[in-house]
Amino acid sequence: VLYVSYVCDGTWLVAAGGGNIFGARSATPGPGGIEGPYETYGIVIGPNATVPSKRWGHEEHSAPDYVMAIDPFPLPNGSLAAFVGEDHYLALAESAAGPWRVSRSQARHDVAISTPTSAYNENPVVTELRRPSGERIFVAVFDSVQNEHQGFGMSWSEDGIRWRPGVDVPLPGGCRTPLGLIDEGDGLATLLFTRRFADCHNQTQLPGNGADAISPASCANVYAATVSVGWQPPPGTSGANGAVGAEDVSTKLAAHLEAQRERAIRARLAALELERAALEQELRQLPGASTRGLHV
């Protein structure tokens, strides 16, 4: 697990200071280790790293190399890549523990992790999706902070290194932070995302700018949306920044949602049957209880 840790001022409206990415691994091997316990192994990249090869970034929030997030994804050659810094430099490493290599001469990806409607963007998460041809493609979804009430940002890459300029993706009700895509196959993908409301008691509409939701009364929830994925750029954009129009719900998407609903209903029915059996068993154990009408 990689996570960010900030130097904070302790007030409710936290003024985040320098950020560093820490690493932790589970002390329990195998799939059961997901539940931990976890042991930290220190900073993997950040301005306060004690290991020189892992020291990178600036403590000032306005700096282009301010460290605030990381989401590693595997490249075809087996190594890892991740966007780091305010200007989204691409970092490379052989393992999540680092060291992460960030070239100052390398082109920044503040155009890829950007949209026409939002000058400030953050938290890119990269997922591989499969094209109808079977080819894999890297897709980054990210928080378009200044346009959260309309949707989120997206970019894509053939190789994980060279990225196309970002576009706006509309999402009814808005989106705070995209948490990543799940490839459902057959041209469908499910997006997990959050919405943050300035007033937890009035969860009707996101503010135009995500920063306006910062308050003691704010709260966020996690949502899911299934979308049909198209592979043609919007007319007239030629791969440049532009808004991606929402597609009509396809037959495949409707069938997917119907199957999803059927699975949920069947799972609920199975749970109810188990609950009924347990209650009937408990009732039989009550002294003098009538068993008329009971069946399993």
C-alpha positions, 0 to 999 in steps of 0.5 A: 500500500502506498499513501500520502502523509502531510505536514498539517497545521492542526486546524479544521481547515487544514493547511497542508504542508509538505507531502510524502508518499509512504509505503506499507506492506502486510505482515500476513502473506497471501490474499488474507494479508489484505486485512493486515496488519500493515508495517510501514517501510518509510518514504518511497518518494518525497522531499523528506526522504532520508534515502537520497535516491528517494528524495524528490519534490518540494514542500510548497503547495504551489510548486510544480513538484509538490508531492500529493498523490501516487497511483502506480500502474504496470507497464508492458515491460513489467516496470511501474509508472505513476503520475507525481507532483502538481504538474503530473510528472511521470515517474518510473520504478521497478517496484512500488518501494522505489526508488522512483525516477522522475526526469526534470527534462521529461515533458510534464503531463499537465496537459494530459491531466487537464481539461478545457474547463479546469486549470487545476486537476488532481488524483489521476488513476490509471486503468487498462481497458480492452479495445474491441480489437483485443488491444489494451489501452491505458485510461486515466481518470482524474478530478477536474476540481474546477468543474466537479459539478459537471463530471470528471477528466480523462486521458488515454495512452497506447503505451503508458508513457505518451498521453493524449490531452485530457478531455471533459467527461460529463457525469449527471450529478457531478464527480468529486474524485474518480477512484478508477475504472473496472473493465466489464468487457464487451465495451462497458466499464464501471467507474467508482467515484466520490461526491463531496457536498459542502453540507452533509444535510443538503446532498442535492448539488455539488459546488461548481469548484470542489474547493468550495465544499471544504467545510466542517459540515461537508461529507462524501459518499462513494458511487458507481456508474456503468458507461459504454466506452467509445473509441472515436475522438469527438468530431473536430478535436483531432485528439486535442482537448475537447468535451466528450459527449455522453453516448446514448445508452446502448443495448449492451449497457441496458443488458448489463444493467438488467443482468446486474439487477437480476444478480442483486435480486437473487443474492437478496433472495438467497440472504432472505432464505438463510435469514428465514431458516435461522429464524424458524430454527430459533422459533422451534427452540422456544418452549411451547412455540407453535410450529404451525405454518412453518416450513423450510 
